[in-house]
């Protein structure tokens, strides 16, 4: 058996087929609507940057000017990440030879890290109490809730519990910081508040673990 014929002089070689791993990653990203999610995250970051600048320039709210941005921007980002956790091949994922939980977890971590990085750029400089630290914390907490919701309700409804909880906290959180409010009203707390970080971190770890273990809930087509 002979190998492939080498190209003749003056003849260009045929393009190589994409590597199987690269092709699999491309198909996996398209199945999860990753390009659309990346576009949504970029758009959210741009809107957040504009809103943060406008509120800070008003000079009427002081150190609390960025609270709407660090609360609502992570909500939109987590909704975008949650929709990317949908799978069109639930049966194949569950019957695959290799376990799928590392791929699920990797996808979630990459999208969460990208969302946190983009939104952090939207709130540079002062005031530091409602700047980058609060933004990263809220992205982690909101994405954790969305990931758990995707596992329990399905990816297409993963935004619902997040928007209900964060909207309720935004409307009912006390003006004072710390204490028990740091545990249940963590999205409205300053960046250095340790109780808020613990709650958001636990929400992300639990949500990520649940999604990695179960995947998104199958949805009726």
LODRENDO-715117 format. One record per residue (C-alpha): x, y, z. Coordinates in pm, whole numbers, padded with zeros to 5 digits, always signed. Example, Ala and Ser with C-alpha at 12.3 -4.5 7.8 and 13.67 -1.06 7.14 Angstrom:
BEGIN
+01230-00450+00780/+01367-00106+00714/
# end
This chain:
BEGIN
+00000+00000+00000/+00146+00335-00101/+00105+00665+00082/-00050+00981-00057/+00098+01105-00384/+00333+01400-00334/+00238+01715-00524/+00392+01754-00869/+00622+02048-00943/+00414+02364-00958/+00118+02194-00793/+00003+02315-00451/-00065+02062-00182/-00423+02004-00080/-00519+02172+00249/-00501+01946+00548/-00817+01849+00726/-00854+02001+01071/-00724+01793+01356/-00990+01579+01525/-00937+01751+01862/-00965+02096+01710/-01275+01995+01517/-01432+01849+01829/-01364+02167+02025/-01513+02379+01746/-01828+02169+01731/-01854+02169+02110/-01829+02549+02119/-02092+02592+01847/-02328+02347+02016/-02306+02555+02335/-02359+02883+02143/-02023+03005+02273/-01971+03268+01996/-02308+03425+02078/-02224+03415+02449/-01891+03589+02391/-02067+03862+02195/-02320+03904+02477/-02044+03932+02737/-01858+04191+02531/-02176+04394+02487/-02253+04373+02859/-01904+04499+02943/-01939+04796+02708/-02277+04893+02852/-02143+04852+03206/-01844+05074+03130/-02069+05345+02987/-02311+05326+03282/-02029+05332+03540/-01876+05638+03379/-02210+05818+03355/-02304+05749+03717/-01960+05841+03848/-01958+06164+03648/-02290+06275+03795/-02125+06349+04135/-02454+06289+04315/-02418+05941+04454/-02068+05943+04600/-01915+05604+04674/-02243+05424+04598/-02262+05541+04236/-02150+05207+04096/-02385+04985+04296/-02633+04944+04006/-02346+04849+03773/-02177+04594+04001/-02516+04438+04075/-02694+04433+03740/-02400+04375+03503/-02312+04039+03667/-02679+03947+03638/-02670+03995+03261/-02335+03818+03231/-02455+03516+03431/-02764+03494+03211/-02541+03480+02903/-02318+03216+03061/-02619+03013+03170/-02756+02986+02817/-02419+02851+02700/-02457+02557+02937/-02731+02410+02717/-02656+02083+02541/-02822+01956+02224/-02690+01604+02281/-02784+01509+02636/-02803+01138+02555/-02459+01137+02393/-02308+01329+02682/-02444+01083+02938/-02340+00771+02747/-01994+00888+02635/-01696+00667+02708/-01507+00949+02877/-01674+01147+03158/-01807+01484+03050/-01781+01664+03382/-01427+01798+03314/-01547+01952+02988/-01852+02104+03155/-01643+02245+03437/-01377+02380+03200/-01638+02558+02989/-01800+02712+03296/-01467+02826+03442/-01350+02979+03114/-01673+03173+03057/-01685+03287+03420/-01324+03403+03412/-01380+03590+03086/-01694+03757+03221/-01513+03864+03538/-01218+04000+03341/-01431+04200+03098/-01655+04348+03365/-01359+04434+03585/-01229+04656+03305/-01564+04839+03312/-01510+04973+03666/-01148+05089+03692/-01013+05330+03949/-01204+05470+04244/-01419+05410+04437/-01251+05083+04521/-01529+04967+04755/-01769+04915+04462/-01515+04855+04191/-01328+04554+04060/-01343+04344+04379/-01721+04376+04411/-01764+04307+04040/-01561+03985+04048/-01742+03864+04360/-02085+03929+04211/-01992+03759+03883/-01888+03449+04076/-02202+03442+04290/-02445+03514+04007/-02282+03260+03776/-02293+02997+04050/-02666+03050+04093/-02714+03032+03714/-02512+02710+03689/-02716+02544+03964/-03035+02664+03795/-02920+02515+03463/-02874+02178+03633/-03212+02193+03807/-03434+02387+03564/-03252+02376+03232/-03015+02619+03067/-03288+02821+02898/-03440+02908+03238/-03113+02946+03425/-03152+03324+03430/-03484+03316+03617/-03374+03238+03977/-03077+03471+03939/-03283+03768+03826/-03548+03706+04094/-03290+03686+04372/-03066+03973+04264/-03361+04199+04186/-03513+04126+04526/-03183+04197+04700/-03135+04518+04503/-03476+04646+04614/-03470+04529+04977/-03106+04537+05091/-03038+04765+05391/-02816+05067+05353/-02587+04947+05630/-02314+04700+05542/-02181+04397+05724/-02354+04174+05976/-02614+03928+05857/-02687+04149+05555/-02347+04051+05415/-02469+03692+05391/-02803+03736+05213/-02746+04075+05047/-02395+03999+04925/-02443+04163+04580/-02492+04501+04751/-02190+04481+04981/-01858+04664+04935/-01575+04473+04775/-01373+04395+05092/-01671+04252+05286/-01558+03901+05381/-01904+03764+05458/-02024+03857+05110/-01720+03687+04956/-01785+03368+05151/-02149+03355+05039/-02070+03429+04673/-01782+03181+04674/-01994+02903+04822/-02268+02975+04568/-02021+02945+04282/-01853+02628+04410/-02185+02454+04476/-02337+02565+04146/-02030+02467+03945/-02008+02127+04116/-02377+02055+04059/-02359+02152+03692/-02036+01957+03635/-02191+01648+03793/-02537+01654+03637/-02504+01881+03335/-02795+02097+03228/-03139+01949+03272/-03280+01804+02947/-03545+02029+02798/-03841+01940+02585/-03795+02029+02217/
# end
